[in-house]
Amino acid sequence: MIEIKHITKHFGKLKALDNLDLKLEKGQCIALIGPNGCGKTTLIKSILGMVLPEKGDIIFNGQNIKHNNEYRKHIGYMPQIGRYPENMTIGQVIDMIKGIRNSNEVLDNDLYEQFEIGKMLHKKMRTLSGGTTQKVSATLTFMFRPEVLILDEPTAGLDPVAAEILKTKIIAAKKAGSLLLITSHFLSELEGIVSQVIFIQDGKLMLHKNTMELKRDTGKDTIAQSIVHLLKTQTV
Amino acid sequence: MMRILKYVALDILKTKIVIAYTIMLALFSWSAFSLEDNTAKGLVTMLNIVLLTVPLVSVLFATIYVYNSAEFIELLLSHPVKRSMIWKALFTGLSLSMTVAYIVGIGIPLLIFTDLGTALIMIISGSLLSVIFVAIAFLASILTRDKAKGIGISIMLWLYFALLFDGLVLFLFFQFSDYPIEKPIVILSALSPVDLCRILMLLRLDVSAMMGYTGAIFQHFFGNSWGLLLSFSLLALWVVVPFYFSLRKFNKRDL
């Protein structure tokens, strides 16, 4: 579904992505993990066309994403720190995105109702707490029933109840056959949800495996333990 | 594009700066016309105000607005919206609001107090000046990510075009006054949109007669309809070129 072909990206002298090659298949739930500053967010932003790699191509459903924007119709993106126009209210932001997406499909209002966004529509984005901003981001991400969901640290900043609601929603989306790409530092949180693991270090792909295979190869019970084991033994 | 433009326009209206700017321009022009006993004097007073304030407000407001729109741009980019569309919508929204403010604030009293031809030239050149400095603001704000630096560049550019350039031309004029430099000066003036507007207006007001031989040269160059057309196309070029370069840079930028 998404093919990433040998992309390289520098920020000044820093090499954020180094000849990265990946293939993401439909129906998978993929955990994107790696140390801080390893290029996870750069990779995600490259897929979204916000960061333009120097070398390599990204193919989305057979189409090169260069000079293309229609493919983003199929992507829902939840940023790590949602940045919204400060003067707009929640209601205005949601209306604007609806207007821009102009989708004919029935909207998915599950999260809208569960997070009780309706009660806060008049609040200005500037006044929101980090957690509430994340709730708005999550609602917008799932609203248009995208085929691909990219979630950057989705549960960071959410209260336990909200995090649980979001987790249930993620599982539901996986069952519905969406491709999910999740980054998180809390590996235990991803346990039981993800079907594949991608490990990136210094912009290089170190590992891309099924979770089952990974656990079997390392002889550990959880993803977290397997990754730690691999890092310790330096076999990655 | 129209959909994005709608939200940009609503947002600009909400800041109320543009409304305050309109009222300020209206106050200037009404008082200039009612205080001076003849219209020509009132026009010269207004011309000086217009040539200083319009570029300054346009360039500053647009620069700050573009920097404050960073979140807006980022939000839209994760949705199916063309990159260049966002930039064009921002530019159109800002240009439109600055132009409308100018036309309402200055254009209406002009149409009431002066003859149609003079009013039209001043309205068109002032509107173009607004758009030109919005375009310059776009170029300044894409050059650096630092807001303070960007605003600094904008103010420097305004200083250069509104004050320094004039001084430079005058300096050259006096230094080389023994040589026939009238023609190079004419060409040089075209390099600054503010000066171009000033010449257009002064010629219209027949003050050029007081500028001696140089005035005659200017009259010869810019006074006829071809000169008028040429200077308006030069002004249009001042809109297109900075905006084009900013757009090209924006399309290649990482967000």
Boltz contact constraints between the chains, C-beta under 6 A:
constraints:
  - contact:
      token1: [A, 48]
      token2: [B, 78]
      max_distance: 6.0
  - contact:
      token1: [A, 50]
      token2: [B, 77]
      max_distance: 6.0
  - contact:
      token1: [A, 50]
      token2: [B, 255]
      max_distance: 6.0
  - contact:
      token1: [A, 51]
      token2: [B, 254]
      max_distance: 6.0
  - contact:
      token1: [A, 69]
      token2: [B, 80]
      max_distance: 6.0
  - contact:
      token1: [A, 69]
      token2: [B, 82]
      max_distance: 6.0
  - contact:
      token1: [A, 70]
      token2: [B, 80]
      max_distance: 6.0
  - contact:
      token1: [A, 72]
      token2: [B, 79]
      max_distance: 6.0
  - contact:
      token1: [A, 72]
      token2: [B, 80]
      max_distance: 6.0
  - contact:
      token1: [A, 73]
      token2: [B, 80]
      max_distance: 6.0
  - contact:
      token1: [A, 77]
      token2: [B, 78]
      max_distance: 6.0
  - contact:
      token1: [A, 83]
      token2: [B, 71]
      max_distance: 6.0
  - contact:
      token1: [A, 83]
      token2: [B, 74]
      max_distance: 6.0
  - contact:
      token1: [A, 84]
      token2: [B, 71]
      max_distance: 6.0
  - contact:
      token1: [A, 84]
      token2: [B, 75]
      max_distance: 6.0
  - contact:
      token1: [A, 85]
      token2: [B, 71]
      max_distance: 6.0
  - contact:
      token1: [A, 85]
      token2: [B, 72]
      max_distance: 6.0
  - contact:
      token1: [A, 96]
      token2: [B, 7]
      max_distance: 6.0
  - contact:
      token1: [A, 99]
      token2: [B, 3]
      max_distance: 6.0
  - contact:
      token1: [A, 100]
      token2: [B, 3]
      max_distance: 6.0
  - contact:
      token1: [A, 100]
      token2: [B, 79]
      max_distance: 6.0
  - contact:
      token1: [A, 100]
      token2: [B, 81]
      max_distance: 6.0
